Amino acid sequence: MIRGILEEEYKIRQEMEKAGKEERSELKSRRSALLSGCRDLTPADKVYLARHIMRPHIDDIVDALFTDFFEQRGDHLYDEDLSIYGGIARYKGIPVTVVGHRKGHSAEDNIRFNFGMPRPEGYRKALRIMKQAEKFGRPIFTFIDTPGAYPGKAAEEHGQGEAIAKNLAAMSRLKVPVICVVTGEGNSGGALALSVANRILMLENAVYSVLSPEGFASILWKDASRHEEACEMMKLTAQDLQSSGIVDEMIPEPLGGAQLNPGALYDKLDAALEKQLHGLLGHSESDLIADRHRKFRKIGAPEKKHFSLSRKEHSV
């Protein structure tokens, strides 16, 4: 459904550029009526929007919300990986570190950035940047948008699994506030490797799951064409994940997706980031670590009342 709506919306915008004043007003009304059909999107629609090539990416968000950004490159071990973008910046005057997956708005850029699929060097670069943030007491913002870690032979030979595992362990112990935002796709360990955070935020039309719907359908039914059915079963939307306690806050998007009005999204994202950051500033290092541990340990756990069985002691 959403694909047809966006194709028609694009045609209307093209007509509006050539139309006169009266005709433009009529086209605006048509566009608004068309986009009203985006109020009740299916999970498959949200997957489509999460993957949209014009969706705001990490570099767009950095340009819009942060100042004095200085990019840091390389893992200081082997190589540079352009699918991870990060560095130091200021947010509301506060020195911070920003790091996340990078996609492009064109086929050429996506090839350069490996479609947002990091190799081990990318995860090691991200960890280096985050450890530096810890050293200097800078809060960390991570932005998640990846189909998953790159599954190539060379990536496995260079220690893809080890790099992801090391990030998970190290992020759980970081002594500074960590705020994660899922902006597009958040699939598999490739997403989790940057999302062990005190607070996880998610854009309204982003998705966050153990693997792609196509991968899920291929494994479960041996049929990737059933991916829309998989979307329904996987509970991968921001609404599902907020209700289950995995996501702390959902950021509303403009009707039809953030790519249609990035400025409106940035305003809402800015307010959410500022609120979450100020809620974490001032806490001790041990409290931040304990808060992070509590957040992840309670995911999927039954309520404590289910563990209230008494245990009798017996002598031998």
C-alpha positions in Angstrom: 0.0 0.0 0.0 2.6 2.6 1.1 4.6 2.2 -2.1 1.7 3.2 -4.3 0.9 6.1 -2.1 4.4 7.5 -2.2 4.6 7.0 -6.0 1.4 9.0 -6.4 2.6 11.6 -3.9 5.8 12.1 -5.9 3.8 12.7 -9.1 1.7 15.3 -7.3 4.8 17.1 -6.0 6.2 17.2 -9.6 2.9 18.7 -10.8 3.0 21.3 -8.0 6.3 22.6 -9.2 4.8 23.5 -12.6 1.3 24.5 -11.4 -0.2 28.0 -10.9 -1.4 29.3 -7.6 -5.0 28.0 -7.8 -4.0 24.6 -9.2 -1.3 24.3 -6.6 -3.9 24.7 -3.8 -6.0 21.9 -5.3 -2.9 19.7 -5.6 -2.0 20.3 -1.9 -5.5 19.2 -0.9 -5.1 16.0 -3.0 -1.7 15.4 -1.5 -3.0 15.8 2.1 -5.9 13.4 1.3 -3.6 10.9 -0.2 -1.2 11.0 2.8 -4.0 10.5 5.2 -4.0 6.9 4.0 -0.7 6.5 5.9 -2.3 6.7 9.3 -2.7 2.9 9.6 0.4 1.3 8.1 1.1 -2.4 8.2 4.4 -3.8 9.6 5.4 -4.5 5.9 4.7 -0.8 5.1 7.0 0.2 7.9 9.8 -2.0 6.6 9.4 -0.3 3.3 9.7 3.1 4.9 12.6 2.1 7.1 14.5 1.1 3.9 13.6 4.2 1.9 16.7 5.5 0.2 15.8 9.2 1.0 15.2 8.5 4.7 17.3 10.7 6.9 20.6 9.0 7.7 23.2 9.6 10.5 25.1 12.3 8.6 21.8 14.2 7.9 21.0 14.0 11.6 24.4 15.2 12.7 24.2 18.2 10.3 20.8 19.1 11.7 21.2 18.6 15.4 24.9 18.7 16.3 27.6 21.3 16.0 31.4 21.3 15.7 31.4 17.7 14.4 34.8 16.2 13.8 34.8 12.8 12.1 37.1 10.1 13.4 38.3 7.3 11.0 40.0 4.0 11.2 40.1 1.2 13.8 43.8 1.8 14.6 44.3 -1.9 14.0 43.8 -2.6 10.3 41.5 -0.5 8.1 38.8 2.1 7.7 35.1 1.1 7.2 32.9 3.9 5.8 29.7 2.1 6.8 30.4 3.3 10.3 30.3 7.1 10.8 31.4 8.7 14.0 33.2 11.4 15.8 33.1 14.1 18.5 30.6 17.0 18.5 28.6 19.3 20.7 24.9 18.9 21.5 23.3 22.0 23.1 26.9 23.0 24.0 27.7 19.7 25.7 30.7 17.7 24.3 29.4 14.4 23.1 30.3 11.5 20.8 28.2 10.4 17.9 28.5 7.0 16.1 26.3 4.9 13.9 25.7 3.0 10.7 25.8 5.0 7.5 23.8 4.5 4.3 23.6 6.7 1.2 20.9 8.5 -0.7 22.2 7.2 -4.1 23.3 3.8 -5.5 26.9 5.1 -5.7 26.9 6.2 -2.0 25.4 3.0 -0.9 28.1 1.0 -2.7 30.7 3.2 -0.9 29.1 2.6 2.4 28.4 -1.1 1.8 24.7 -0.5 2.2 25.2 0.1 5.9 26.7 -3.3 6.6 29.8 -3.0 8.7 32.9 -5.2 8.5 34.8 -6.0 11.7 36.9 -2.9 11.2 33.8 -0.8 11.4 32.7 -2.3 14.8 36.3 -1.9 16.1 36.3 1.7 15.0 33.0 2.3 16.7 34.4 0.8 19.9 37.5 2.8 19.7 35.4 6.0 19.4 33.2 5.0 22.3 36.1 4.1 24.6 37.6 7.5 23.9 34.2 9.1 24.8 34.4 7.2 28.1 37.9 8.4 28.8 36.9 12.0 28.4 33.5 11.7 30.0 31.4 12.4 26.9 27.9 11.1 26.6 27.4 8.8 23.6 24.7 8.9 20.9 24.4 5.9 18.6 22.2 5.8 15.5 21.2 2.4 14.1 20.3 1.7 10.5 21.7 -1.5 9.1 20.4 -4.7 7.3 23.0 -6.5 9.5 26.7 -7.0 9.8 28.4 -7.8 6.5 28.3 -11.6 6.0 31.3 -11.9 3.6 34.1 -14.4 3.8 36.7 -11.8 4.5 34.6 -10.3 7.3 34.4 -13.7 9.0 38.1 -14.3 8.5 38.8 -10.9 10.2 36.7 -11.8 13.2 33.2 -10.4 12.7 31.7 -12.4 15.5 34.5 -11.5 17.9 34.2 -7.8 17.0 30.4 -7.7 17.7 30.7 -9.7 20.9 33.5 -7.4 22.2 31.2 -4.4 21.5 28.4 -5.9 23.4 30.6 -6.6 26.4 32.3 -3.2 26.3 29.2 -1.2 25.8 27.5 -2.8 28.8 30.3 -1.4 31.0 30.7 2.1 29.6 30.8 4.7 32.4 29.0 7.4 30.5 25.4 7.9 29.4 24.6 6.0 26.2 21.5 6.8 24.1 20.6 4.8 21.0 18.2 5.8 18.3 17.0 3.3 15.7 16.4 5.4 12.6 15.8 2.9 9.9 16.5 -0.9 9.8 17.9 -2.4 13.0 18.6 -6.0 12.1 20.6 -8.8 13.8 23.8 -8.5 15.8 24.9 -5.8 13.4 22.4 -3.5 15.0 22.8 -4.8 18.6 26.5 -4.1 18.5 25.8 -0.4 18.7 22.6 -0.5 20.8 23.6 -1.6 24.3 22.3 1.7 25.8 20.7 3.2 28.8 17.9 4.5 26.6 16.7 3.1 23.3 14.6 5.5 21.1 13.0 4.5 17.8 11.6 6.5 14.9 7.9 5.7 14.3 8.5 3.9 11.0 11.8 2.2 11.9 12.1 -1.5 12.5 14.3 -3.5 15.0 14.5 -7.3 14.9 16.7 -10.4 15.2 17.0 -10.6 11.4 15.3 -9.3 8.2 11.8 -10.4 7.4 13.1 -12.1 4.2 15.6 -14.1 6.3 12.9 -15.0 8.8 10.6 -16.3 6.1 13.5 -18.2 4.4 14.4 -20.0 7.7 10.9 -20.7 8.9 9.1 -21.5 5.7 11.9 -21.9 3.2 10.1 -19.1 1.2 11.4 -15.5 1.2 8.3 -14.4 -0.7 6.3 -14.7 2.5 8.2 -11.7 4.1 5.0 -9.7 4.6 3.6 -12.5 6.7 6.9 -12.6 8.6 6.6 -8.9 9.3 3.3 -9.5 11.1 4.8 -12.3 13.3 8.1 -10.7 14.2 6.7 -7.7 16.2 9.5 -5.5 14.8 7.7 -2.1 14.8 8.3 0.7 17.3 4.8 0.3 18.6 5.4 -3.4 19.4 8.8 -2.9 20.9 7.7 0.1 23.1 4.8 -2.0 24.5 7.1 -4.8 25.3 9.5 -2.5 27.1 12.5 -2.9 24.8 12.2 0.6 23.3 11.9 3.5 25.8 10.4 6.2 23.5 8.9 6.3 20.0 9.6 9.5 17.9 6.6 10.4 15.7 7.2 10.9 12.0 5.4 13.0 9.4 2.6 11.2 7.5 4.2 9.2 4.7 7.6 8.9 6.4 10.4 11.1 7.6 11.8 11.5 4.1 8.9 13.7 3.1 9.6 16.3 5.8 13.0 15.8 7.6 12.8 19.1 9.4 9.6 18.1 11.2 11.3 14.9 12.3 14.5 16.7 13.5 12.4 18.9 15.8 10.8 15.9 17.5 14.0 14.0 17.6 15.9 16.9 19.1 13.3 17.3 21.9 13.5 13.6 22.7 17.3 13.5 22.7 17.5 16.5 25.0 15.0 15.1 27.4 16.7 11.7 27.6 20.2 13.2 27.9 19.3 15.5 30.8 17.6 12.5 32.5 20.9 10.7 32.5 23.4 13.5 33.2 24.5 13.8 36.8 24.2 10.0 37.6 27.3 8.2 38.9 29.3 5.9 36.7 28.1 2.9 38.8 24.4 4.0 38.5 24.7 4.3 34.7 26.1 0.8 34.4 23.6 -0.7 36.8 20.8 1.1 34.9 22.0 -0.4 31.6 22.2 -3.9 33.1 18.7 -3.7 34.6 17.3 -2.6 31.3 18.6 -5.6 29.4 18.1 -8.2 32.1 14.4 -7.4 32.4 13.7 -7.9 28.6 11.6 -11.0 28.2 11.7 -11.8 31.9 8.4 -12.7 33.7 7.2 -10.6 36.5 8.9 -11.2 39.9 5.7 -12.6 41.3 6.1 -15.6 39.1 9.3 -16.5 41.1 7.7 -16.3 44.5 7.8 -20.0 45.1 9.0 -20.9 48.6 12.0 -23.2 48.9 12.2 -25.7 51.8 15.6 -26.6 53.3 16.2 -30.3 54.0 18.9 -31.7 56.2 21.0 -34.5 54.8 
